[in-house]
Structure formats: structure tokens, C-alpha cells
Amino acid sequence: MALQVQLVAADREVWTGEASMVSAVTPDGSLGVLPGHEPFLSLLADGPVSVTGSSGERVVADVSSGFMSVDHDLVTIVAQRVQVHPGSAKA
């Protein structure tokens, strides 16, 4: 079982695909999402989002002004600004 992940900036889709884990920073602290996670919706704090693809690639991006939604293994991250770290896997 894998997560379906969409990482979206205000002006473009940054990364989409299957992942084994997603981590992000919320106003209440760091959060990790694995397959089977309970549904939720949360604001994101400015900071890093990390997506570990199902084949091992890793995308790390700094986000600002966004939210994260988890529903039935679909993780959607939408942010005003998304800056992918150099060396991260490409979409």
C-alpha cells in the first residue's frame, strides 16, 4: 500500500506520485504520514516538507502559507510558495 501524493504550489504542480512517507511541519509540531493514516486537514507552518517516494527517491521542499490534507491514502499539500531543495528528485 502506498500514499498518492500531490505537492502543489500556487502556480504549478511540483511533484506527484506514490510515496511511502510524507513529513511536514504544522503549527502544532512535526507530523509524519504513512499509508493508512487517519484523515485530517491541517495548516502548514513555514518549513520543510519531505516526500519519500515508493522507489526511494526523496523530494524535500520549503513551503509557506499552505495546508495538508490526508484522505484515504491521498495526501495533498498546497502552498503559496514551494522551493525544492537542490538534489531532490524531480517530478
Secondary structure as the mmCIF struct_conf table of DSSP 4:
data_model
#
loop_
_struct_conf.conf_type_id
_struct_conf.id
_struct_conf.beg_label_comp_id
_struct_conf.beg_label_asym_id
_struct_conf.beg_label_seq_id
_struct_conf.end_label_comp_id
_struct_conf.end_label_asym_id
_struct_conf.end_label_seq_id
STRN STRN1 LEU A 3 ALA A 9
TURN_TY1_P TURN_TY1_P1 ALA A 10 ASP A 11
STRN STRN2 ARG A 12 THR A 26
TURN_TY1_P TURN_TY1_P2 PRO A 27 ASP A 28
STRN STRN3 GLY A 29 VAL A 33
TURN_TY1_P TURN_TY1_P3 PRO A 35 GLY A 36
HELX_LH_PP_P HELX_LH_PP_P1 HIS A 37 PRO A 39
STRN STRN4 PHE A 40 LEU A 44
BEND BEND1 ASP A 46 ASP A 46
STRN STRN5 GLY A 47 GLY A 53
TURN_TY1_P TURN_TY1_P4 SER A 54 SER A 55
BEND BEND2 GLY A 56 GLY A 56
STRN STRN6 ARG A 58 ASP A 71
TURN_TY1_P TURN_TY1_P5 HIS A 72 ASP A 73
STRN STRN7 LEU A 74 VAL A 84
HELX_LH_PP_P HELX_LH_PP_P2 HIS A 85 HIS A 85
TURN_TY1_P TURN_TY1_P6 PRO A 86 GLY A 87
BEND BEND3 SER A 88 SER A 88
HELX_LH_PP_P HELX_LH_PP_P3 ALA A 89 LYS A 90
#
